[in-house]
Amino acid sequence: MGDDEPTSEALLLPPRRRGNLLVVSGPSGVGKDTLIEKVLNQTPGVVRSISATTRPPREGERDGQDYFFLSSQQFEEAIKEGKFLEYARYGSYYYGTPRAPVEQQLQQGLDVVLKIEVQGALQVKRLFADAILIFIAPPSLQELRRRLTQRGTESEERIEERLRIALEELAAWPRYDYYVVNDFVETACEGLRAIVLAERLRIRNA
């Protein structure tokens, strides 16, 4: 056996694993936050990406833990320097996913979860071809309406607007890698965890 040939023991060693980038999208009210929190609590080695925003901190929010709070000037400079995986402006404020922390966590072998809307998810996929896109869907639009109404925080007009947007988002699910229906939370959580664990075992050849 030549000096540069692997030993039988070396062949059995698992390759050093780079973390997976898991992008979760779905209509407002579908239960994304609940599912993600359950997966984080039940699955070691999974972390949630922290977004950046120009909106003021709400009571109890901490910089670097809930969000990275930036001024508009800081955010726009970061855009010019290519420091975001994706970003968008909602109303008066910017929101975006800082690139450096995500890349650092992936290099450490951590699986990183991003919760972002459809257009942002497709932006990320263009930058990270290996990103895993997961769409969370309601069992029906009627159930989605019930959940939005049950929140008690939305006007009927706003609920109708969210349902209209939901229809547009649902039309994009064929562009995703996985489709999880959140009918029963525990079942949907098991499905999401199964995706995380299966993707860790996938062999990705160049």
C-alpha positions, 0 to 999 in steps of 0.5 A: 500500500502506498504512503498516500493511500488511505488505511482501512481505518481512515476509510471508516471515519466519517467526513468532517461535516459542514452544517446545513442551511435550512430555510423555512417559509410559509404563510403568516399564521401557519405556525412556523415559530412554534415548529422551529422552537420545538425543533431547536429544543429537541435537536442538538446542533441546530441554531436559529439565524438572527436577523438584522433590522432597522426598526427600534427594539421592542420592550425586552428585546436584546441586540445580538440575541433577538435581532441585530439592531442597525441604523438605516445608514449601517444597513444600507452600507451593509447592503452595498458591501454584500453582507446580507444573504437576503434583505427586504424593506417592509413598511419603513424598516429594513430586515435582512439575514447577515451573511457572516454569522451564518457562514461561521456557524455552518463552518462549525458544523451547526445546522442553521435555520432561517425563517424568511418569506418566499422571495428571500428564500429564493435569494438565499438559494441563489447564493447557497445552492445546497440550502434546503428549502422547507415550506410549511403549509396549513391543512386548508385556507379555512384553518389558516383563517381560523388561526389568524382570527384566533390570534385576536390581533388582526382586523378582518381587512388585515386577515383578508390581506394575509390570506391573499398573500398566503395564496401567492406564497402557496403557489411557490411551494413546488420550488421548495425541497420539502413540503410539511403540512402543519395540521397537528403540531407534534406530527409536523414537528416530527416531520421537520426533525426528520428532514434535519436528521436525514439531511445530516446523513446525505452524501453531497458529491461535488 
